Amino acid sequence: MCEVKTVNAGVYIFTPEIFRAIERTEKSERGEYEITTSLQLLLNEGKKIYASPLNFWADLGRPWDLLVANEHFLKRQKGEVHGRIEFGVHIEENVYVGEGTRIRSGSYIEGPVYIGRYCDIGPNCYIRPCTYIGDYVRIGHGVEIKNSIIMDHTHIAHLSYVGDSVIGSRCNLGAGTTIANLRLDEAEVEMEVEGNRVGTRRRKLGTIIADYVKTGVNCMINPGVKIGPYSAIGPGAVIYEDVPPRQIFLARPFIEKRSWGGEAEAGTSEE
């Protein structure tokens, strides 16, 4: 048996003939309608299918695979600055800043980094390598972002940390939101995929957050957690597990209340 050293990357350019083939496609043994079955129908009819060799290919079947592809392409971009850079900003090589974007004083950007159009970054932000920031993103004072993807129209409030994560579009992370990206034992981060715990082969991996998610102030998200769309995390919550879509997780800390009075309790006394 010959060893096959090629793989189908799953990217196609079709003619309208594919739709007729799809209509005749039956479910596979896995119980799914598969495009490869449709292609085989066309081949059986004598249709020609051509393959184009690629220099780079990455399987994006798992959420954390996005970070691999992001790193690959960022390292090949050319740095350009089209926005407004205030005094006191430090920008290293291979940083792209889109038009209409403002980088406020005291920010430090370490490439490769891509920042889209009409963003507002800073003041005093630290944007570390392999970070992609989309259009119309607001990054507040003192935020640190490392090796992450931030989609369009997302706001990350002051004093937050985002590491090795993917944040969807139109999210709002409250002040002091901390996304942990390293286990205490520094072991491989696992993530739940279709009900099973799967190793990611990554020692550092933060969270995958879908679109329209909100977090309250000072919430913490543990490594390998996924948060579904339209969900919310309450102030001060610590998230250890995946959050389903359209759910809100609230922290209910124990609070002791008692009377408080008298100068002795207040720590003052008169001579």
HUZINOR-V846558 format. One record per residue. N is the residue number from 0. RES is the residue in one letter. OMEGA is omega in radians with two decimals (999 if undefined). Layout:
n = (N,N)
res = (RES,RES)
omega = (OMEGA,OMEGA)
//
This chain:
n = (0,1,2,3,4,5,6,7,8,9,10,11,12,13,14,15,16,17,18,19,20,21,22,23,24,25,26,27,28,29,30,31,32,33,34,35,36,37,38,39,40,41,42,43,44,45,46,47,48,49,50,51,52,53,54,55,56,57,58,59,60,61,62,63,64,65,66,67,68,69,70,71,72,73,74,75,76,77,78,79,80,81,82,83,84,85,86,87,88,89,90,91,92,93,94,95,96,97,98,99,100,101,102,103,104,105,106,107,108,109,110,111,112,113,114,115,116,117,118,119,120,121,122,123,124,125,126,127,128,129,130,131,132,133,134,135,136,137,138,139,140,141,142,143,144,145,146,147,148,149,150,151,152,153,154,155,156,157,158,159,160,161,162,163,164,165,166,167,168,169,170,171,172,173,174,175,176,177,178,179,180,181,182,183,184,185,186,187,188,189,190,191,192,193,194,195,196,197,198,199,200,201,202,203,204,205,206,207,208,209,210,211,212,213,214,215,216,217,218,219,220,221,222,223,224,225,226,227,228,229,230,231,232,233,234,235,236,237,238,239,240,241,242,243,244,245,246,247,248,249,250,251,252,253,254,255,256,257,258,259,260,261,262,263,264,265,266,267,268,269,270)
res = (M,C,E,V,K,T,V,N,A,G,V,Y,I,F,T,P,E,I,F,R,A,I,E,R,T,E,K,S,E,R,G,E,Y,E,I,T,T,S,L,Q,L,L,L,N,E,G,K,K,I,Y,A,S,P,L,N,F,W,A,D,L,G,R,P,W,D,L,L,V,A,N,E,H,F,L,K,R,Q,K,G,E,V,H,G,R,I,E,F,G,V,H,I,E,E,N,V,Y,V,G,E,G,T,R,I,R,S,G,S,Y,I,E,G,P,V,Y,I,G,R,Y,C,D,I,G,P,N,C,Y,I,R,P,C,T,Y,I,G,D,Y,V,R,I,G,H,G,V,E,I,K,N,S,I,I,M,D,H,T,H,I,A,H,L,S,Y,V,G,D,S,V,I,G,S,R,C,N,L,G,A,G,T,T,I,A,N,L,R,L,D,E,A,E,V,E,M,E,V,E,G,N,R,V,G,T,R,R,R,K,L,G,T,I,I,A,D,Y,V,K,T,G,V,N,C,M,I,N,P,G,V,K,I,G,P,Y,S,A,I,G,P,G,A,V,I,Y,E,D,V,P,P,R,Q,I,F,L,A,R,P,F,I,E,K,R,S,W,G,G,E,A,E,A,G,T,S,E,E)
omega = (-3.12,3.14,3.13,-3.11,3.08,-3.11,3.07,-3.09,3.07,3.10,-3.03,2.89,-3.02,2.87,-3.13,3.13,-3.09,-3.10,3.09,3.10,3.13,3.13,-3.12,-3.08,3.09,3.14,3.11,3.10,3.11,-3.14,-3.10,2.98,-3.02,-3.09,3.12,3.06,3.10,3.12,3.12,3.07,3.11,3.11,3.13,3.12,3.13,3.12,-3.13,3.06,-3.08,3.12,3.10,-3.13,-3.12,3.05,-3.13,3.10,3.10,3.09,-3.14,-3.12,-3.13,-3.05,-3.07,3.09,3.11,-3.12,3.11,-3.14,3.13,3.13,-3.12,-3.05,3.11,-3.13,-3.13,-3.14,3.06,-3.14,3.06,3.12,3.14,-3.09,-3.11,-3.12,-3.12,3.09,3.08,3.07,3.08,3.13,3.11,-3.07,3.03,3.06,3.09,3.11,-3.07,-3.12,3.11,-3.14,3.13,3.05,-3.02,-3.01,3.06,-3.13,-3.12,-3.09,-3.03,-3.04,0.11,3.13,3.03,3.08,-3.04,-3.04,2.99,3.03,3.07,-3.01,3.02,0.13,3.00,3.06,3.04,3.12,-3.02,-2.99,3.07,3.06,3.05,3.11,-3.08,-3.10,3.04,3.12,3.08,3.09,-3.00,-3.08,2.98,3.13,3.04,3.12,-3.09,3.00,-3.04,3.08,3.13,-3.06,-3.04,2.98,3.10,3.11,3.05,-3.02,-2.98,3.03,3.10,3.06,3.10,-3.13,3.03,-3.00,3.02,-3.13,-3.08,-3.10,3.08,3.01,3.10,3.12,-3.09,-3.10,3.09,3.06,-3.11,3.10,-3.14,-3.12,-3.10,3.09,3.11,3.13,3.12,3.10,3.11,3.10,3.08,3.10,3.12,3.12,-3.14,3.05,-3.13,3.04,-3.05,3.05,-3.09,-3.05,3.13,3.05,3.11,3.08,-3.12,-3.05,2.99,-3.08,-3.14,-3.09,3.00,3.09,3.09,3.01,3.09,-3.11,3.02,3.04,-3.10,-3.11,-3.07,-3.11,3.03,-3.12,3.03,3.14,-3.07,-3.08,3.08,3.10,-3.13,3.08,-3.08,3.14,3.05,-3.11,3.03,-3.02,-3.13,-3.03,-3.13,3.11,-3.13,3.09,3.04,3.07,3.04,3.10,-3.10,3.04,3.11,-3.10,3.07,3.14,3.08,3.12,3.06,-3.12,-3.11,-3.13,3.13,-3.09,-3.14,3.13,-3.14,3.09,3.12,3.09,3.11,3.08,999)
//
